[in-house]
Amino acid sequence: MSSQPLSIKTVQTTAFADQKPGTSGLRKRVKVFQQPHYTENFVQSILSAIPSGSKSATLVVGGDGRFFNKVAVQTIAKIAAGNGVAKLIVGQDGILSTPAASNLIRKHKATGGILLTASHNPGGPENDFGIKYNIANGGPAPESVTDNIFSISRTLTAYHVADIPDIDLSVIGTTAFPGFSVEVVDSVQDYVILMKEIYDFTAIKTFLAQNPSFTVLVDSMHGVTGPYSKQIFVEELGLPAQSVMNFVPLEDFGGGHPDPNLTYAHELVERVEKEGISFGAASDGDGDRNMIIGKGVFVNPSDSVAVIADYADKAIPYFKKTGIRGLARSMPTSMSIDRVAKAKGIQLYEVPTGWKFFGNLMDAGKLSICGEESFGTGSDHIREKDGLWAVLAWLSILAHANTEQKNVGLHEILQKHYQKYGRNFFSRYDYEEVDSKAANKVIAHLRNVQAGTAFNGYTVAHCDDFAYTDPIDGSVSKNQGLRFVFTEGSRVVFRLSGTGSQGATIRLYVEKFTENPQLYGLECQEGIRDLIGAALEMSKLREFTGREEPTVIT
């Protein structure tokens, strides 16, 4: 290593007006990030917005392996060095799942992390890329930080780049420069260690070994979790190699859409039904979402977090030690977990969509388990949702349940839960890439709906635009979703989502509760058919958008 200081170049640039991070960072088409200065400007804005400053900072860097990932890592290294960052901790080959990155930030007490992902959005040269900043607790940056990033990006006139060569990301070890170093680490190891601290791998392995007819199939959808799944399910838990599928991360996710739901994980769904798989699971591009299914069984994400919360202190060693400090859900998520919280005498929090809201509660010691209906489930072990954590939670529950009664599968777990708490029929309709003007007309129309109005036999009792005051820091988040509660207790919610890179996505959430055991086995869409009709009539969604059917139903 030379004793000469790094050569730093200041590059003049012109600000971009569109670098406003959303709840999950900045997501755009790859071609946007490939524009001259675009990525450099945004990275510089992040470094300039770090609350404690970039000087002497330690940052974790990695991504989901999508196209442009490796290029972005090299750009970040050069600009980080140019801004006085002391150290980068980078996943091997630039690969880190979002949960693994959160864990590394916390384990190394890093200043924060730069995560390269567009989550469940498609990848490849013609598709999406994303960059987001996580803070020292391992969670997504709060609005105060993302607002500052955007403010800086709008007036940026220059960025600072160190004259260093590209880092060999394939070799584990440290590359040192004067005042700056890059440590390439095993992407999987620390995460597996964490999972083994949370779960009883011996108990899960014993259950699987004693029940060879209980078959498992885990689909990584050619996203980042492939190496993690192979290590956990095959090497650690002793499942056959064919128990993991699509486990090689690909820059375009194999041409698929790495979103673990019944529509996009169709290969898994078809195999589970055809092969009679007992337990199927999928995770998304960056590894923070999950789907749990079995032959003839789909575990709705809202039910999933409720069941995990119910079993946690019995089936998961981590919660046997810590207890359950609190439970939480995002506002659109069904109220199934509310009933578990009430029965256990545990505080329940309802927050806006966005994992950072859970993080504040966790940091204050008020929250243990939480979830979002968008296939996100997690706990206070990190500050991101965690797909493989949820898969292991379900395997732990099944292992525990089978010590009390033999041959208990997903169906039996769900039916037992409904018998105890009642059933919340819940579904989400996504209308993707809708013309933005048409989407805004839908929302404007809904804002004029008044209590007392009836649609398809359902009368509106209460309606509002959800607002949240954070009980920890007092911050206020407004316009988080239009809620309509009907006189018999059913509920629909409408939200506009900006996480796609083209157009707008209208999300419609529908929920209907029943305590009639004769209805517990009903197919979900049948249980909410009339309520869907009321929601579509009320919103005039078809009329405004021209969409007869949603893109995705979950």
Disulfide bonds with the S-S distance in Angstrom:
none
